[in-house]
Amino acid sequence: MSEVVSYQLKDNIGVISVNNPPVNALAQAVREGILNAINTANEDASEAILLVCEGRTFVAGADITEFGKPPKDPGFPLVLDAIENASKPVIAAIHGTALGGGFELALACHYRCALPTAKVGLPEVKLGLLPGAGGTQRVPRLTGVKAALDMITSGNPISASKALKMTLVDKIIEGDNLELGGIQYAKELIGSSAPLKRISDIKIDPATVEPGFFDNARKHLARRARGQIAQDRIVSCIEAAVELPMGEGLERERELFRELVASPESAAMRHIFFSERQAAKIQDLPKGAPVRDIKKVAIIGGGTMGGGIAMCFANVGIPVVMLEINDDALQRGMGIIRKNYNITVQKGKLSEDKMEGRIDTIAGTTDYLDIADADLVIEAVFENLELKKEVFGKLDAVCKPGAILATNTSYQDVDAIAEATQRPQDVLGMHFFSPANVMRLLEVVRGEKTADDVLSTAMKIGKKIGKVCALSRVCYGFIGNRMLGGYGREAQMLLLDGCTPEQVDSVLEGFGMAMGPLAMGDLAGLDVGYKAREGRTDLPDDPRLYRMGTLLVEMGRHGQKTGSGFYKYDPETRRRESDSEVETLIKEEAATLGVEQRKITDDEILARCFYPLINEGALILEEGIAQRASDIDVVYVFGYAFPVAKGGPMHYADQVGLENVYNKILEFRERYGEQYWKPAPLLQRLAEEGKTFADWDKEKEVG
């Protein structure tokens, strides 16, 4: 049939076998091979056709490298039509994962069987797309409108057993020989004279859909879309499945799919998809670099962060020892861990038995000697350089040779911490984000003397515990927190210039941020930033700088935990409300500082908050703190809730146009001064050359 598709007649069953490693993606050769095999089987002595895949999975999806390129014949719809209109029953035999186009391929077949371990799903929404080869038309015809909408808008795969209950799969094949089981199932269908069960023949009765269902679905999905548009278009497609004949529904689906492929939202989400994978690659480390074996982990500090980090390792079965200064602190830390796991159990995402098993993986101690045999030690104590150096001095004295010593610092100098030991080559930063057991980002911080195998081990173990790893060099705040300074600064400056807290946050939340910067400050605790600023000597001597945050802390308004900050909070629900007292205080302080307040547009709010991120990101690239602009985007999407539909700050800058960003920064420099608005040389150069940060990444990769 082709190099990647074979066809054999086995007894009275024609077996089509796909072998396109690693995931049997639907490349042109696969499509052509399947089409040719179906045509052959239609004419030979076979009584049924079995479609099976070799390797570790069924077809796991479309060939994403073909996106944005001219389509190659045969098109996927032609292949699906050939399968559905075959003259004999076609049975898909599924193992591994049948995702996206792979599951749509299976849905075009007349029957589907699967191993118990198989999973099926339509994850296109996670790339800002919708299933474009019949998924939105066939799934609701099989399992109903609501179940189809939930499945397709979530993008999450489901188990074979759940797919069986939803009638998306017809039979579970016991044992591990799928081809043999599939052939037996095909013979059973022939023996029972099973009909050609074409999903396109099924009609959905509009009376089975409650009035207003689709309008309500759109409203519900819009509340959590954060700038994504695919969910809305998926609703339209499923609505078409109810209202239109199959052929017209498929055409509507393809029309909306093409719209999404060309949309900036999907381009941004595909950018993050590839960037996440790219971020795991360290440019100057060879592929297959040696790693150290991590069989036991120790955590220093059992607070919220330390407990969350311990859970990350316990979740994948790696034994953990958590060290605290005394038994009371240790019990509090273990209590935090149990409370967090209980929440997961209550949500039905974890069984009681598994919870207890994970908790049993975590031991506690107050004695440094009990962690002497740990392979990896992660310090998670208070954010104080001298305290961290003291801890590392103790670790250096007790830990075995070759143990990796990591600091979870958010801001402190990893090289200074390493100097507290006699083994700086074994020291690096592993910056988890709070809550550590939930947040996916891990900034891996490479010290000046960090050994290559220590670095590769940290990246590997980060992936094992489910984190998205991004590499940073040493600087104040590393990638994410260093960039965040200008974002928070301008949010507060905008208040003095005439905005209310609600106006600033609403504009940024409308852009897609999960929370605005002022509400986020209240959530984190305004006193945290206040204390951090106390120890800094590099901040400009400017009475406007963080003026409102400082005043609120000194008034005892620390944010949500005290019931008031930039907003006031309901003591039970913690729902925020605008506070006229704060708005009056802002006006009074502006007058005291001689700042003339004015009406500020939404566009200015976005530019004032986001362009400092972009400018600082350009400086970080020039200094070699980040490997790539796309790594910065990964940090912000996975660590700071930057909307994935905007692709991260650097991708967003490319979309806006670097010349436009640069010119606006020059405008702000004229208005507000160079101390805050000095363009990064890299930004200036790329803007003047008409290039993008993506171009810069490509040049660096080639170089």
N, C-alpha and C positions, 0 to 999 in steps of 0.2 A: 504493500500500500504506500509506504513511505519509510524513511529511515527511522521514524519514531512511532509508527503505527503498524502493527502486523495483524493478519487475519488468518484464522484456521478454522476448518470444519471439524468439530469434535463430536462424534456420533451425529446426531441430528441438530446440533447447536452450533451456530456460527459465532466464534469468539473473536471479538475485536479487542486487541490489547494495545494500550498506549504506554510508551516508555520514553518520556521526555524529562529526564532528571534536571533539577532536584525535586520539582513539585508538579511535574506534568502540566505546565502552563499551556494555555491554548494558543500556542504560536501558530503561524500560518501552516507549517508542515503538519502539525497535529490536526488542524481543521481539514486540511486536504486529505490526510490519511483516513480520518473517520468517514468523510464523505465518500471516498472511493470504496471503503470497506462496506458501507451500507449499500451502495449500488451493486457491489459484487454479491452480497448476501441476498439481496432481493431476487437475484437470478439463479442462485444455486439451490442445492437440495436441503438446505437448512430449514428447520421449522420454527426456529426462534433465534434471536440474536442477543448475545451477552456482551455488554461493554464493560471492560475491566481495565484497571491500571496496574502497572508494575511499580516496584519501589515502595516508598514509605507512605504514599498517599494517593487517593483519587485525584482527579484534576482539581488543583487548589485555587484556580482562578484564571483570569485573563492574563495575557502577557503585558504587564504594565509598561514595558519599554516601547510598546507600539502606540501608546497614547500620544496624540498630537502629530502622528505621522500618517501619510496617505494610506488608506486601508488596502490590504492585499487580498486578492481572491484566493480561496472562496471566503466570502463574508460569513460570520458566525450565524446570522439568521438563516442563511441558505442551508447550513449544516443541520440546524435544529429542525427546519422544515422537512429535510430528508429523513431525519430520524422519526419525527412524529407521523409522517405520511408513509412510513415503510409498510410493506405488505405483510409483514410478520411481526409478532411481538418483540419489542426491543426492551431489554432489562438492563438497568444500570446496577452494577455491583460496587458498592462504596466501602472504602476503608480509609483510614486517616481522616482527612478533611475534604469535604466537597464544598468549596466556598465560591461565592460570586458566580462567574461564568461556569465554573465546574458544577455548581448545584443547578444552574439553569440548564446545563447539558443533561443532567440527570432528570430534571423535570420534563424535558422534551421526550424522554423515554416513556414507554407505556407502563412500566413497572420499575420499582426501585427496591433493592434489597441492600442490607448493610451489615457489617460486623457490629457487635455491641459497643465496641470502642470508637466507632466512627462518629464524626460530627458533621453537621451541615449548617450552612448559613449564607446570608447575603450581606457582606460587610461594606458594600460600596459607599454607604452614607459616611463612613469614616474617612473617605477620600473626597467628600463633598459631591458624591455622585449618587445615582440610583441604579438598580439592576436594569441593564439596557437590552437584555436578550430574553425578555418574557417573564422575568421573576415577579414583577409587580402584577402581571396578569394571571399567571398560573398559580401562585401561592394562595391568593384569596379564593380562587375557584376550588382549591383542595381543602383549605383549612378554615375558611371564613374570613370576613373582612377585618374584624378587630384583631384576631391573632396574627394575621398577615401584617397589619400595620405595626403592631408592637414589634414583631420580629424584624421587619425591614428597616424601621426607623431606629432601632437600637443597634443593628449591625452585628449583634452578638451571636456566635454559633450556638446550636442546640445539640444535645446528645441524640444518638440514634433512637434511644427509647422514647424520648420526648417527641422526636419526629414521627415515630410510629403512632403515638397517641394522636398527633395532629394530622394523621393520614398523609404526611409528606413522604413517608417511607412505608412500603407494603409488607416487608418481612425482615426480621432479624435472623442472620445466618450464624448459627452456633459453630464453635470450633474456630480454627485459624486458617483454614484453606478456603479462601473466599471464592476462588474460581470454581473449585469443585462444588461448593455449596451453591454458587450461583447457577451452575449448569443443572444441578439437581432441582433447584427452584424453577428454572426455565422448563424442565421436563414436566414438573407438576402442573405448570400453567398450560402446557400443550395437552396433557392428559385430561385436564378438566375443561378443555375447549374455552379457556379464558379469552374474553374479547380484547380487541385492540383498544385499550383504555386511553383515549386521547383527551387530555385535559382541555383542549380547545373546544371540545363538545359540551363541556359543562357550562351552564348558565347560572348566574347569581340572581336570585329573586330580589329586586330592589326593596320589596316589602320586609325583607329580613334585616334591613339596615335601619336603625332607629332614626327618626327625623332629627336633623341638625348634627348627626354624627360627624360628618366631615368638617363642618365649620368649627365644631368644638375641638376636634383633633388638631386643626390648624392653630387655634388659639393656645391650646395646651403645649404643643410642640414649640411654638414661637417663644414661649416664656423661657425655654432653656436652650434655644438655638444659638444664642450669642453670635449672631451674624451669619450663621449657616443658613443656606436656602434649600438644601437638598430635601430636608424633611417636608417642607411645604410641597415640593414637586412630587414627592412620593405619595402624599395624600391625593394629589390630583390624578396620579396614575391609578391608584386603587379605586378612586371614584370612577375612573374610566372603565375599570374592569367590571363595575356594577352596571354602568349605563350604556356601554358600547359593545358591539360584537367583538370577538377576539381579534380579528384582523385590524379593526380601527383602534382597539385598545393598544395593540402592539405598535401601531404607527404613532399614537400619542406618546407612548413610553419612549420610543426612539427619538421623537422630537424633543422631549424634555431632557433626555439623556444628552443629546447633542448640545442643548443649551447649557447644561451643567459642565460638560467637558470644556466648553469655551469660557466658563465663568471665572472671575478672579478668585472667588471663594474656593473652588475646587483646585485651582492652580496653587493656592496657598497651602491647602491641605496635602496635596501631593508633594509639595516642597518639603513639608514637615515629615512626611512618610519617608522620603529618601534621606533627609537630613538626620533623622534619628539613627538610621543605620550607618551613615557616614561618620557621625560623631563618635561611634565606638572605635574608629580606626585612628591609631596614633601615627602621625605621618613619618616619624623617624624610627619607628620600631618595625622590624620585619614581621611579616605574617608568620604565626606559629612561634612567636617569641616565648622563651621559657617562663613558666609560672611556678609559684610556690604552692605547696599543698595546704589547704585550709580545712582542718578537721575540728578545730575548737576555737571559739571566739570569746574574748573578754570585753566587757563594756565598763568603763570607769564613769560612774554616775548613774543613779537610778531615777532621775527626774523624768519629766514628760518626754524629753528628747531621748535620753538613754534607754528608757523603757521601750519606746517606739523602735529604736534601732535593734534592741534585743529581739523584739517580735519579728523583725525582718528575717533574722537568721533562723529563729525557731520555726518560722513558717515553712522553711525548706529543709528542716531536719538537722541543722547544724547546731551542736551543743553550745550553749552560751553560759558564761559566768558573769554575773553583774556585781560589781564591787561598789559599796557605799561606805561612808565614813563611820556609821554606827548602825546598830540593829533597827532602831526606829526608822531611820531614813531608808534602810533596805526594805522593811516591811511596807512602807509607803510606796516605794517603787514597784514592788511585786503587786501591790493593790492596784496601782495604775494599769499594770499589764492585764490583770484579771478583769478589771472594769472594761478595758478596750476590747478584750476578747468576748466578754459577755454581750457587748453591743452587737458584735458580728453574729453571735449565736441568736440573739433576739430578732435579727433581720433575716434569719433562716439561711445564712450563707456559710454557716459552720455548725457541725454537730457538737454536742456536749463532750462526747468521747474525744473528738479531734482537738477540741479546746484544751482538755485536760492533758492530752498527749503533748501538745505544744508547750503548755506551761511547765510540764515535767522536764522539758528540754532546757529550761532556764534555771540555773542554780544561783544562789546568792552567797556573798561573802563580804567580810570586812577586812580581810587579810590579803595583802598583795602577794604573799607566797602561794596563795591558792590559784593564782593566774600565771604562775611561772611557766607552765607548759602550753600556754595559749599560742596558736599560730598567728593570730591577728588580734590586736588590742585596739579598741577605738575609745578614745577619751572624749567624754561628753559632759565636762564640768562647766562651771560658770565662765562667761566670756571675759576672762581676765588673763592677760599674758603671763604675769608672774605666777599665778596659780597653775596655769597649764605647764609652764616650764618646771615647776616643782613636781607635778605629777609625772612628767616625762623623765625627770631625774630618777624617780622611784622605779619607773618601768625599766629604765636602762639597767638598774641594779638587779632586778629580779627576773626579767624575761629571758627566755632561752635564746641562744644565738640563732639568727635567721627569722625571728619573730618580726612581723610587720607592725609598726607602731603608727597609728593614724590619729589625727586630731579632727574633731568635728567642728572646729572653729568656723564662724561665719565671716570673721574680719581679720583675725590676728595673723601675724607673720609666721608662716609655717617654717621658714628657714631659721628664725630665732628659736622656735620651739625645738627644732632638730638639734640646734647647738647645745641644748641642755643634756644631750646624750653623747655617748661615745660611738654611736652608730647612725649618723645622719643619713646614710644610704638606705636605711630601713624605715625612714620616716616620710610620711606624706599626709596630705589633707584628704579627708573623706567627708565632705560637707553635705549632710542630709538636710532635708527640708521638713518643717513641722506641719502636721504630725508625720513623723518618720515612717510609721507603718502604713501610711496612706499615700503620701506624696511620692511621685515617681522619679523625680530628678535626684541625681547624685553628682555633685561637682567633685571630680577627682583632681586634687591640687598637687602639681608636680613641683617638689622642692628643687633647689639648685643641685643638691647631691643625691636626690632620689634615684635608686637603682632601677634599671630598665625592667627587671623581673618583678620588682615591687609594684611598679606602675601597671604592668600587664596583668598582674594578679588582682589588683584593685579593680581594674576594668572588668575582668572576668567574674569576680565574685559579685560585683555590682549587678551584672547581668543575671547571675544566678538567683539573686534575691529579688529580681523583678524590677530593677531600677533602669532608668535611661541615663547612661553615663556621658558626661561631657568633661573634657580635659581643660584645666586652667593652669596657668603659671601663677606665681606668687605676686600678689599686690593687695592693697587694702580692699577688702570686700570681694576679691576674685572677680568673676565676670558679672554675676547677677546683682549682688549688693552694691558693687562699685557703681554700676550703671544706674541703680535705683535712686542714688542721691539727688540727681537733677530732677527726676520725676516728682519726688516728694517735695523738693524745694519749690518748684514752680507751682505745685498745687496750693501751697501756703501763700506764695507771692500773689497768686491770682485772687485770693481772699482780700488782701490789702488793696488790690487794684480795682475791686468792685464786685467780685463774685460772692455768692453765698456758698457754704459747703455743699448744699443740695445741688446747686447748679453745676459745680465742678464734677461731683460724683455722678450725677445723672448723665452728663455728656460722655464720660468715660465708660459708664456702664452701657449706654446706648451704642457705643463703639464695639462693645463686646467683652470688656473687662468684667470678671466675676464680681468684683467690688471696686468702687472708686478709691483713690488713694487716701482720702480723709477718713472714710468709713473703715478702710483697712488699718489705718493708724489707730483708730479707736479699738479695733478688734485685737491687734497685737499688743496694745498698751502704749499710750503716748509717753509714759515714763521710761520705756525701753529706749526709744530714740533720744530722749532727754539725757539719760545717763551716758549713752554712747557719745553724744556730742560733748559732754563734760570733759572727756579725756582727749579730745582732739585739739591739736594746735594748728592744723592746716586750714581751718575754715576762715573765710574772709571776715574782717571786722565790719560787719554790716548790721545795724540794729533791726533791719527788716527780716533778716535771715531766720527762718523758723520761729518768728516772733509769736505767732498765735499758738503754736504747739507748746512753746515754752511757758507762756502765760497760763494756758489751761492746766498744765501740770502743776504749776505753782499755786493754782487755785484749788488743787485736789481733784481736778477732773482728768483722770487718767485713761478714760475710755469706757468700754463696756463693763469692765470689772468694778468700776466705781459708780456705774449708772449714768455717767455723763462724760463727754469729751467734746468733740466737734458737734456731736448730737447728744440728745438725751435718750435714754433707753428704758423701755418697759421692764420692770424688775423680773417679770415672769417669762415673757416671750423674747426679751432682748431686742424687740423690734425698735428700729431707730425712728426718731422724729426730729424734725428741724427744731432748733432752739433759738427763740428770739433773743434770749440773753447773749448768746454767742454772736449773733448777727449784729447786735448793738455794740458789743465789745469790739468787733472787727472794725466797724465804722469809727469808733472812738480812737482806736490805735492808728488807723490810717490818717486821721486828722492830726494826731500827736506827731506822727512821723512826717507829716507834710505830703502825704501821698494823695493825689487827687483821684477819687474814685470815678469810674466810667462804666458804661455798658460794654460788656465783652462778649464777642460772638463765640458760638460753639467751635468754629474752625480755629479760632485763636487758642481756645482751651486745649484742643487736641494738639496743636502744634507746640504750645508752650510745655505740655507735659511729655509728649513723645519725642520731640526733636532732641532734647538733651540725652535721652536714651540712645538715639541713633548716633549722635555726635560722640558720646563717650564710647559707644561700641566701635566706632572708627578708630579712636585712640587705642583701644584695647587690641584691635587687629594690628595696628602699626607697631605696638610694643611687643607683639608676640604672646600676649597673655592668653588669647584664644587662638586656636588653630585656623578656624574658618568663621566667616560671617554666619554660615548656616548653623554652626555650633551655638552661636549666641542666640539664634532663633529657637533652638532646641531648649536652651536654658530658660528662656522666657515663656515658652509655651508650657513646658512641663513643671517649671518651678514657680512661676509668677502669674499663672492663669491668663497670660496673654492669649487673646482669642485665636484658636487654630485656623479659623476662617480668614484671618489676616496674615497668618504665616510667620509671626514673630516680627520684632521691630526692624530688622535689617531687610527682610523681604518686603515689609510694608513700605520701607523707604524706597526700595527699588520700584514698587508699584506707583508711589507718589511721584517719583522721579528725583534723583539725587540733586539735579540742578535746582529744582523747586525747593527741596529741603535746605540746600546751601544758601540760596537767596533769602529764604525766610529767616535763617539764622543771622545773616548779615543785617537784615532789617531789625531783628531783636537786639543785635549788638548796638546799633545806632540808638535804639530807644532805651535799653536797660544797662548797657555797659559791657565791656569785654571780659570782666571777671567771671561772668556766668555764660557769656555767649561768644566764645572764641571758637571759630570753626576748626575742626580737626584737619590737619594737612591732607590726610588720605581722602576725606570727604571732599575737600576742595579739588584735589587732583582728579578724582573720578567724575565729579560734576563737570569740570572743565573739559574732560575728555569724552563726555557723553557715555560713560560706562556705568555699570551697576556693581553692587557688592557681589552678586552672582558671578560677574565677569572676573572680579578680583579673586574669588575662590577658584575659578577654573584656571586662571593664570598660575596661582600658587600650586595647584595640584600638578599641572604640567611641569612647572619649574622644579 
